[in-house]
Amino acid sequence: MNRIAALSAIVREEGADAMLLTGEVNLIYVTKTTALEGQCLIFPDGSAVFVTDGRYTETAEQQLIPQGFSVITRTNATALYEFLQQLLREHGVQKLMYEDDVLTVDEFAVMRELLGISFLPVGAKIRKLRANKSEEEIACIIRAQRIAEAALNRLLPELHTGMTEREAAARLNYYMALGGSEKPSFDTILLFGENTSKPHGVPGDRALCEGDFVLADFGAVYQGYHSDMTRTVAFGSATDEMRNVYETVLAAQAAAEAATREDMLCCDMHNAAAEVIANAGYGQYFTHALGHSVGLEIHESPVASPRCNVPLTRGIVMTDEPGIYMAGKFGVRIEDMLVITDDAPRNLTQFPKQFTII
């Protein structure tokens, strides 16, 4: 997909004169690179101007001109909005689309005052455009996922009695970096024992013991695109209750994947998993939405929650991550990423998920 053309079409449809992009994620989306800083103007005729400074001029010219951008370097002698005001005047811009979901209230107030033109919000339209991933984008997510999987595969044999959550998380992040991850997708969640009952717990000094569950929720980033996975394994031994809870979560995850189809409501995807957990008697312990979309941000729209009546559309990458969390005892979460298709979803996650004692 030509992203300049797609954004330019939004400008035309809304009767605006241009679109201004300043947010990091949208700039990565339109330029297809994480190596730049600046601002981008998209015009209704399909042209695009990238404004940067001398730190990035060479890279911008090398990477963006072949894509159809014009590159302009702003010197430190001219303030940003003064420069943009002149550029907008040259292009006859009187109505500008802006990222209402990126700019703070103060930033927008300054921009409105200094530019002296009218504005239209564009955030929701860009989010909708970004929701449906191209094969190129999916390939980046898969690459990030393989990096994450390789890191976990390296970490698990190194777990030992006395290792702390903090050390295990640090090792996992290090192995992702060695594998080519630009950064962790989010703050890695790596928990032991009773701490696994905290869905978004923070790794600390809890030391690993025989009979603990180990829960790892983490992801890598490749060319700006995030991955997200969770695996839960037992260390040394496991009780029948631990095994039963694990198998219930695994069955719930499988039920959601089996039910998921294009045009299905997000809430129905959640409910497919929640029903399995409730029927097993653990309904009160499933305390969050089933999943969320993944892309240039770790949490995108839509979400597979019981309150979301948005239909799933082809190309959305949605996590499938049911969990059971029993405070003071343990928790289990299993998470894969699914690409929505017109038929059965495509699972991007390859790491094994059968009940495992390491």
C-alpha positions in Angstrom: 0.0 0.0 0.0 1.2 3.5 -0.9 0.9 5.2 2.5 1.3 8.7 1.1 -1.5 8.1 -1.3 -3.8 6.6 1.4 -3.2 9.6 3.7 -3.6 12.0 0.8 -7.0 10.5 0.1 -8.1 11.3 3.6 -7.1 14.9 3.0 -9.2 15.1 -0.1 -12.2 13.3 1.4 -12.3 15.8 4.3 -11.9 18.9 2.1 -8.7 19.9 3.8 -5.6 21.5 2.2 -3.0 19.4 4.0 -2.3 17.0 6.9 0.5 17.6 9.4 2.1 14.6 11.1 4.3 15.1 14.1 3.8 12.0 16.2 6.6 9.4 16.2 4.4 6.4 15.4 2.6 8.1 12.5 5.9 9.3 11.1 7.2 5.8 11.2 4.1 4.6 9.5 4.3 7.1 6.6 8.0 7.1 6.1 8.6 3.3 6.8 11.7 4.1 8.9 12.5 4.6 12.5 15.7 6.5 11.8 14.3 10.0 11.4 12.8 12.9 13.4 10.8 15.8 11.9 7.4 16.7 10.7 5.5 15.6 7.6 3.0 17.4 5.4 0.7 15.4 3.2 -1.2 17.3 0.4 -4.4 16.3 -1.5 -2.5 16.0 -4.8 -0.5 13.0 -3.4 2.7 15.0 -2.7 4.5 14.9 0.7 7.1 17.1 2.3 9.3 15.9 5.2 10.8 18.7 7.3 13.8 17.8 9.4 17.1 19.3 10.6 20.7 18.9 9.7 21.1 15.8 12.0 18.9 13.8 9.7 19.1 15.4 6.3 21.4 12.9 4.6 19.4 9.9 5.9 16.1 11.5 5.0 17.2 12.2 1.5 18.5 8.7 1.1 15.4 7.0 2.4 12.5 9.3 1.6 13.2 10.8 -1.8 12.9 7.3 -3.5 9.5 7.0 -1.8 8.3 10.2 -3.4 8.9 12.7 -0.5 10.4 16.1 -0.8 12.9 16.7 2.0 13.4 20.2 3.5 16.0 21.1 6.1 15.1 23.6 8.7 18.0 25.4 10.3 18.2 26.4 14.0 17.9 30.0 13.0 14.1 29.5 12.3 11.6 28.4 14.9 9.5 25.4 14.0 6.1 27.1 13.8 7.5 30.1 12.0 9.0 27.7 9.4 5.7 25.8 9.1 3.7 28.9 8.8 5.8 30.0 5.8 5.6 26.5 4.2 1.9 26.4 4.6 1.5 29.8 3.1 3.6 28.8 0.1 1.1 25.8 -0.4 -2.0 27.9 0.2 -3.0 25.9 3.2 -6.0 27.3 5.1 -7.4 24.1 6.6 -5.0 21.7 8.2 -5.6 18.2 9.5 -3.8 17.5 12.8 -3.2 14.5 15.1 -5.7 15.3 17.9 -4.7 12.0 19.7 -1.0 13.0 19.7 -0.8 16.7 20.5 -1.4 17.8 24.1 -3.9 20.6 24.7 -1.1 23.0 25.3 0.7 22.0 22.1 -2.4 22.4 20.0 -3.2 25.8 21.6 0.3 27.0 20.6 0.0 25.6 17.1 -3.4 27.1 16.5 -2.3 30.5 17.8 1.0 30.6 15.8 -0.2 29.2 12.5 -3.5 31.2 12.4 -5.5 28.8 10.2 -8.4 26.3 10.8 -7.9 22.7 11.9 -9.6 19.3 11.4 -8.8 16.3 13.6 -7.4 13.2 11.9 -6.4 10.8 14.7 -9.3 8.3 14.4 -8.9 8.1 10.6 -5.2 7.3 10.8 -5.8 4.7 13.5 -8.4 3.0 11.4 -6.0 3.0 8.4 -3.2 1.6 10.5 -5.4 -1.1 12.0 -5.4 -3.4 8.9 -1.9 -4.6 8.4 -0.3 -5.2 5.0 1.8 -8.3 4.4 4.9 -6.1 4.6 3.8 -5.0 8.1 2.9 -8.5 9.2 6.3 -9.7 8.1 7.9 -7.2 10.5 5.7 -8.4 13.3 6.6 -12.0 12.6 10.3 -11.1 12.6 9.9 -9.3 16.0 8.0 -12.4 17.3 10.8 -14.8 16.2 13.3 -12.6 18.0 11.2 -12.8 21.1 10.7 -16.6 20.8 14.5 -17.2 20.4 15.2 -15.1 23.5 12.8 -17.1 25.6 14.1 -20.3 24.3 17.5 -19.2 25.4 16.4 -18.1 28.8 14.3 -21.0 30.0 17.3 -23.5 30.4 19.1 -20.9 32.5 16.4 -20.5 35.1 17.6 -21.8 38.5 16.7 -21.8 42.1 17.5 -18.4 43.6 17.5 -16.4 40.4 15.4 -13.3 40.9 12.6 -12.1 38.6 14.6 -8.9 37.9 17.6 -10.9 36.7 15.5 -13.2 34.5 13.8 -10.2 33.0 17.1 -8.5 32.3 18.5 -11.6 30.6 15.4 -11.9 28.5 15.7 -8.3 27.4 19.4 -8.8 26.6 18.8 -11.8 24.5 16.1 -10.0 22.5 18.6 -7.1 21.9 21.3 -9.6 20.8 18.7 -11.1 18.4 18.0 -7.8 16.7 15.2 -6.2 18.7 15.3 -2.4 18.6 13.9 -2.3 22.2 11.4 -4.3 24.3 7.8 -3.9 23.1 7.0 -2.8 26.7 8.3 -3.2 30.2 8.9 -7.0 30.3 6.7 -8.8 32.8 8.5 -11.8 34.3 7.1 -13.2 37.5 7.5 -16.2 39.8 5.2 -18.0 42.1 2.5 -16.1 43.9 3.4 -13.0 41.9 2.1 -14.6 38.7 -1.4 -13.7 39.9 -0.7 -10.1 39.1 -1.6 -9.6 35.4 0.8 -6.6 35.1 3.2 -7.3 37.9 6.6 -5.7 38.0 9.7 -8.0 38.2 11.4 -7.6 41.6 13.6 -9.5 44.0 11.4 -12.6 44.4 13.7 -15.6 44.0 12.7 -18.7 42.0 11.7 -21.7 44.0 10.8 -25.3 43.3 7.1 -25.6 42.4 6.7 -22.0 41.2 5.0 -21.0 38.0 7.1 -18.7 35.8 5.1 -16.2 33.8 6.8 -14.2 31.0 4.9 -11.5 29.0 7.1 -9.7 26.7 7.9 -8.7 23.1 10.5 -7.4 20.6 10.4 -4.5 18.1 11.6 -4.8 14.5 11.5 -1.8 12.2 9.1 -0.2 14.6 6.6 -3.1 14.8 5.9 -4.8 18.1 5.4 -8.4 19.0 3.6 -9.7 22.2 3.5 -13.1 23.7 3.0 -14.8 27.1 4.1 -18.2 28.2 3.7 -19.8 31.7 5.8 -22.8 32.7 6.2 -24.7 36.0 9.6 -24.9 37.6 10.7 -28.2 39.0 7.3 -29.5 39.9 3.6 -28.7 39.7 0.4 -29.5 41.6 -2.8 -30.9 40.1 -4.4 -27.5 40.6 -1.7 -25.8 38.7 -2.0 -28.2 35.8 -5.8 -27.9 35.8 -5.8 -24.1 35.7 -3.2 -24.2 32.9 -5.2 -26.6 30.8 -8.4 -24.4 31.3 -6.6 -21.3 30.1 -5.1 -23.2 27.1 -8.6 -24.5 26.2 -10.0 -21.0 26.5 -7.3 -19.6 24.2 -8.0 -22.4 21.6 -11.7 -21.7 21.8 -11.2 -18.0 21.0 -8.9 -18.8 18.1 -11.3 -21.4 16.7 -14.3 -18.9 16.9 -12.5 -15.9 15.4 -13.5 -14.8 11.9 -13.7 -11.6 9.9 -16.8 -9.5 10.7 -17.0 -11.1 14.2 -17.6 -8.6 17.0 -14.6 -8.1 19.2 -16.7 -8.8 22.3 -17.7 -12.2 20.9 -14.0 -13.1 20.5 -13.6 -12.3 24.2 -16.7 -14.2 25.2 -15.6 -17.3 23.4 -12.7 -17.6 25.8 -14.5 -16.3 28.8 -17.2 -18.9 28.5 -14.7 -21.8 28.7 -13.2 -20.3 31.8 -16.5 -19.6 33.5 -17.8 -23.2 32.7 -14.7 -24.5 34.4 -15.6 -22.6 37.6 -12.9 -19.9 37.3 -14.9 -17.0 35.8 -14.2 -14.6 38.6 -10.4 -15.0 38.1 -10.4 -13.9 34.4 -10.1 -10.1 35.1 -9.1 -8.5 31.8 -10.0 -8.3 28.2 -9.0 -11.2 26.0 -6.7 -9.1 23.7 -5.7 -6.0 21.9 -4.4 -5.1 18.5 -0.7 -4.9 17.9 1.4 -2.9 15.4 3.6 0.2 15.6 2.2 0.5 19.1 1.8 -2.4 21.5 -1.8 -1.5 22.2 -3.8 -0.4 19.2 -7.5 -0.4 18.3 -9.7 -2.3 18.4 -9.6 -4.5 21.5 -11.1 -7.9 22.2 -13.0 -6.8 25.3 -16.6 -7.5 26.4 -17.4 -3.8 25.8 -16.1 -3.6 22.2 -18.8 -4.0 19.5 -16.4 -3.2 16.6 -16.2 -5.9 14.0 -12.9 -7.6 13.3 -11.6 -6.8 9.8 -9.0 -8.5 7.6 -5.4 -7.6 8.5 -6.0 -6.8 12.2 -3.3 -8.4 14.4 -5.1 -9.3 17.6 -3.7 -10.9 20.7 -5.5 -13.9 22.2 -4.4 -14.0 25.9 -6.9 -15.4 28.4 -5.7 -15.8 32.0 -6.7 -17.0 35.4 -5.3 -15.2 38.4 -5.7 -16.5 41.9 -4.4 -13.9 44.4 -1.8 -15.2 46.8 -1.4 -18.5 44.9 -0.5 -18.2 41.2 -1.7 -17.1 37.8 -1.6 -18.4 34.3 -1.7 -16.5 31.0 -1.0 -17.8 27.5 -0.8 -15.4 24.6 -0.5 -15.6 20.9 -1.0 -13.1 18.1 -3.6 -13.8 15.4 -4.0 -12.1 12.0 -7.7 -11.8 11.1 -8.5 -13.3 7.7 -11.8 -14.0 5.9 -11.6 -17.6 7.3 -9.7 -19.0 10.2 -7.2 -16.6 11.7 -3.5 -17.0 11.1 -1.5 -17.6 14.2 1.8 -15.7 14.1 3.2 -17.4 17.3 5.2 -20.6 17.1 6.5 -21.1 20.6 5.2 -24.3 22.2 2.4 -23.9 24.7 1.7 -27.4 26.1 1.9 -27.7 29.9 5.7 -27.7 30.7 7.8 -28.4 33.7 11.4 -27.2 33.4 
